[in-house]
Amino acid sequence: MKFYITLPDPEQARGSNAAVSFTAMGVDAFAEQLQHALSDRRFIEDWLAGMDEDEADQVDPALLAIDAKAKVSGKLHGLGFMLVADTALNGTAFKHRMRLLAGNHWQLVDVK
């Protein structure tokens, strides 16, 4: 699937957990960090490391999925950024990653 998202105010696109939040400033860096979150097991490990063992054991397995072949591109979109993520992850896992990365400062525009 391809997920089309916008970051209307990239400076605000930060999650509440610094270990798994966007730190990027430019569109290419945002795309790179999203691709890492979708494709690299270390992102999931960093997220789980912030939980106690009981909490980590109760995480929905669908949220732990990764897609090593995920690709993300980005471009300027008005004053913000448009990111296009091509991934095999389902919508629930993708949206969860975006909330970790950007908090509530992103918008899903389309899914194809």
PASEBA-1860 file (N, C-alpha, C; in nm, 3 decimals):
! residues 112
1> MKFYITLP> 0.083/-0.118/0.000/0.000/0.000/0.000/0.087/0.124/0.000 ~ 0.031/0.230/-0.052/0.097/0.360/-0.045/0.015/0.450/0.045 ~ 0.081/0.505/0.146/0.019/0.598/0.238/0.072/0.737/0.205 ~ -0.019/0.829/0.181/0.017/0.968/0.152/-0.017/1.049/0.276 ~ 0.086/1.110/0.335/0.062/1.188/0.457/0.123/1.327/0.441 ~ 0.067/1.421/0.513/0.126/1.554/0.517/0.168/1.586/0.660 ~ 0.271/1.664/0.666/0.317/1.723/0.792/0.300/1.874/0.772 ~ 0.183/1.929/0.809/0.155/2.070/0.782/0.254/2.165/0.850
9> DPEQARGS> 0.301/2.130/0.968/0.397/2.211/1.041/0.508/2.118/1.091 ~ 0.607/2.091/1.007/0.709/1.992/1.042/0.778/2.016/1.175 ~ 0.793/2.139/1.217/0.859/2.166/1.346/0.778/2.112/1.463 ~ 0.647/2.099/1.446/0.561/2.046/1.551/0.547/1.893/1.545 ~ 0.593/1.832/1.436/0.577/1.687/1.414/0.675/1.610/1.501 ~ 0.640/1.598/1.627/0.724/1.528/1.723/0.635/1.446/1.814 ~ 0.674/1.322/1.839/0.601/1.236/1.931/0.640/1.266/2.075 ~ 0.572/1.202/2.167/0.596/1.228/2.310/0.716/1.152/2.366
17> NAAVSFTA> 0.761/1.046/2.298/0.874/0.966/2.343/0.995/0.999/2.256 ~ 1.091/1.072/2.311/1.206/1.118/2.234/1.284/1.004/2.168 ~ 1.280/0.886/2.223/1.355/0.773/2.168/1.302/0.728/2.032 ~ 1.174/0.757/2.004/1.114/0.713/1.878/1.043/0.827/1.804 ~ 1.072/0.948/1.840/1.010/1.065/1.779/1.093/1.116/1.661 ~ 1.027/1.184/1.568/1.101/1.254/1.464/1.197/1.353/1.529 ~ 1.315/1.363/1.474/1.411/1.467/1.511/1.449/1.548/1.389 ~ 1.398/1.510/1.274/1.436/1.567/1.145/1.398/1.714/1.134
25> MGVDAFAE> 1.465/1.781/1.042/1.432/1.919/1.009/1.392/1.932/0.862 ~ 1.457/1.860/0.773/1.428/1.869/0.629/1.345/1.754/0.580 ~ 1.285/1.772/0.463/1.194/1.671/0.408/1.264/1.537/0.386 ~ 1.387/1.539/0.335/1.457/1.412/0.312/1.486/1.339/0.443 ~ 1.517/1.413/0.547/1.544/1.351/0.677/1.416/1.292/0.737 ~ 1.302/1.361/0.719/1.174/1.304/0.766/1.146/1.174/0.693 ~ 1.165/1.173/0.562/1.141/1.051/0.484/1.231/0.938/0.530 ~ 1.356/0.970/0.555/1.452/0.868/0.601/1.412/0.812/0.737
33> QLQHALSD> 1.371/0.900/0.828/1.333/0.852/0.962/1.205/0.769/0.957 ~ 1.109/0.805/0.873/0.989/0.724/0.859/1.023/0.588/0.799 ~ 1.108/0.586/0.698/1.148/0.459/0.638/1.215/0.370/0.743 ~ 1.300/0.427/0.825/1.364/0.351/0.934/1.259/0.294/1.029 ~ 1.158/0.374/1.064/1.054/0.329/1.158/0.973/0.214/1.101 ~ 0.956/0.211/0.970/0.878/0.106/0.906/0.959/-0.021/0.881 ~ 1.091/-0.006/0.863/1.169/-0.118/0.811/1.274/-0.175/0.905 ~ 1.301/-0.108/1.015/1.413/-0.150/1.100/1.364/-0.197/1.237
41> RRFIEDWL> 1.398/-0.316/1.274/1.358/-0.375/1.402/1.405/-0.290/1.520 ~ 1.516/-0.217/1.503/1.568/-0.133/1.613/1.468/-0.028/1.656 ~ 1.386/0.023/1.563/1.285/0.121/1.601/1.187/0.059/1.701 ~ 1.141/-0.061/1.670/1.048/-0.132/1.759/1.115/-0.161/1.893 ~ 1.240/-0.203/1.890/1.312/-0.231/2.015/1.325/-0.106/2.100 ~ 1.351/0.009/2.037/1.361/0.135/2.112/1.227/0.171/2.175 ~ 1.119/0.148/2.103/0.985/0.175/2.156/0.956/0.084/2.275 ~ 0.982/-0.045/2.259/0.955/-0.140/2.366/1.044/-0.117/2.488
49> AGMDEDEA> 1.163/-0.065/2.468/1.256/-0.041/2.579/1.200/0.060/2.678 ~ 1.109/0.144/2.633/1.049/0.244/2.722/0.934/0.191/2.804 ~ 0.905/0.063/2.793/0.792/0.002/2.865/0.843/-0.094/2.971 ~ 0.757/-0.119/3.070/0.793/-0.226/3.163/0.759/-0.359/3.095 ~ 0.808/-0.468/3.149/0.796/-0.599/3.084/0.652/-0.642/3.064 ~ 0.566/-0.620/3.164/0.425/-0.658/3.151/0.356/-0.580/3.041 ~ 0.384/-0.451/3.034/0.324/-0.367/2.930/0.371/-0.411/2.792 ~ 0.499/-0.440/2.777/0.555/-0.483/2.649/0.495/-0.617/2.605
57> DQVDPALL> 0.470/-0.706/2.701/0.412/-0.837/2.669/0.268/-0.826/2.618 ~ 0.200/-0.716/2.647/0.061/-0.699/2.607/0.044/-0.622/2.476 ~ 0.153/-0.582/2.412/0.146/-0.508/2.286/0.088/-0.599/2.177 ~ -0.004/-0.545/2.101/-0.062/-0.616/1.987/0.050/-0.655/1.891 ~ 0.066/-0.783/1.857/0.173/-0.827/1.767/0.173/-0.755/1.632 ~ 0.056/-0.709/1.586/0.049/-0.637/1.458/0.131/-0.507/1.463 ~ 0.144/-0.450/1.582/0.219/-0.325/1.595/0.370/-0.347/1.593 ~ 0.412/-0.471/1.603/0.554/-0.505/1.604/0.608/-0.539/1.465
65> AIDAKAKV> 0.521/-0.544/1.367/0.561/-0.582/1.232/0.656/-0.479/1.172 ~ 0.746/-0.528/1.088/0.832/-0.439/1.011/0.824/-0.481/0.864 ~ 0.863/-0.391/0.777/0.866/-0.416/0.634/1.003/-0.374/0.583 ~ 1.093/-0.469/0.572/1.231/-0.438/0.532/1.238/-0.376/0.393 ~ 1.134/-0.389/0.314/1.134/-0.333/0.177/1.061/-0.199/0.168 ~ 1.018/-0.144/0.279/0.945/-0.017/0.279/1.031/0.094/0.218 ~ 0.966/0.180/0.141/1.033/0.294/0.079/0.951/0.419/0.107 ~ 1.018/0.529/0.141/0.950/0.654/0.170/1.018/0.766/0.092
73> SGKLHGLG> 0.936/0.848/0.028/0.987/0.966/-0.040/0.915/1.088/0.015 ~ 0.973/1.204/-0.005/0.912/1.326/0.046/0.930/1.442/-0.048 ~ 0.841/1.541/-0.036/0.853/1.663/-0.114/0.786/1.777/-0.038 ~ 0.820/1.897/-0.076/0.756/2.013/-0.016/0.609/2.014/-0.054 ~ 0.526/2.058/0.038/0.381/2.062/0.016/0.330/2.188/0.086 ~ 0.316/2.296/0.012/0.280/2.423/0.074/0.391/2.463/0.170 ~ 0.355/2.492/0.293/0.455/2.525/0.395/0.505/2.402/0.469 ~ 0.445/2.286/0.440/0.482/2.163/0.507/0.543/2.063/0.411
81> FMLVADTA> 0.532/1.936/0.447/0.590/1.828/0.369/0.484/1.723/0.338 ~ 0.500/1.658/0.223/0.420/1.541/0.185/0.516/1.423/0.185 ~ 0.479/1.317/0.256/0.555/1.194/0.256/0.470/1.085/0.194 ~ 0.532/1.002/0.111/0.465/0.888/0.051/0.539/0.763/0.095 ~ 0.469/0.678/0.168/0.528/0.555/0.220/0.469/0.436/0.146 ~ 0.555/0.360/0.081/0.515/0.239/0.011/0.558/0.122/0.100 ~ 0.458/0.056/0.161/0.487/-0.046/0.261/0.382/-0.157/0.262 ~ 0.424/-0.272/0.308/0.332/-0.385/0.326/0.263/-0.381/0.462
89> LNGTAFKH> 0.303/-0.289/0.550/0.239/-0.279/0.681/0.092/-0.240/0.666 ~ 0.009/-0.290/0.756/-0.133/-0.255/0.750/-0.154/-0.114/0.806 ~ -0.274/-0.062/0.786/-0.306/0.074/0.828/-0.290/0.097/0.977 ~ -0.327/0.000/1.058/-0.316/0.014/1.202/-0.171/0.031/1.245 ~ -0.083/-0.053/1.192/0.060/-0.044/1.227/0.119/0.086/1.175 ~ 0.082/0.124/1.052/0.137/0.247/0.995/0.095/0.369/1.077 ~ -0.031/0.379/1.110/-0.079/0.494/1.189/-0.014/0.498/1.327 ~ 0.006/0.381/1.386/0.072/0.374/1.515/0.214/0.430/1.505
97> RMRLLAGN> 0.289/0.391/1.401/0.425/0.443/1.382/0.422/0.594/1.367 ~ 0.324/0.645/1.292/0.317/0.789/1.271/0.287/0.862/1.402 ~ 0.200/0.805/1.486/0.172/0.869/1.615/0.297/0.871/1.704 ~ 0.375/0.762/1.700/0.499/0.759/1.777/0.596/0.866/1.726 ~ 0.606/0.877/1.595/0.701/0.970/1.535/0.659/1.116/1.546 ~ 0.531/1.143/1.517/0.485/1.282/1.498/0.377/1.326/1.595 ~ 0.337/1.240/1.687/0.227/1.276/1.775/0.099/1.292/1.692 ~ 0.030/1.402/1.712/-0.093/1.430/1.636/-0.069/1.531/1.525
105> HWQLVDVK> 0.056/1.557/1.491/0.089/1.663/1.396/0.115/1.609/1.256 ~ 0.023/1.528/1.207/0.030/1.474/1.072/-0.111/1.444/1.025 ~ -0.126/1.431/0.893/-0.258/1.401/0.837/-0.243/1.294/0.729 ~ -0.330/1.195/0.736/-0.337/1.093/0.632/-0.423/1.150/0.521 ~ -0.366/1.162/0.402/-0.437/1.224/0.290/-0.503/1.118/0.201 ~ -0.431/1.007/0.177/-0.484/0.905/0.086/-0.411/0.774/0.112 ~ -0.475/0.666/0.073/-0.415/0.531/0.077/-0.450/0.465/-0.054 ~ -0.351/0.411/-0.121/-0.374/0.342/-0.249/-0.308/0.206/-0.247
END
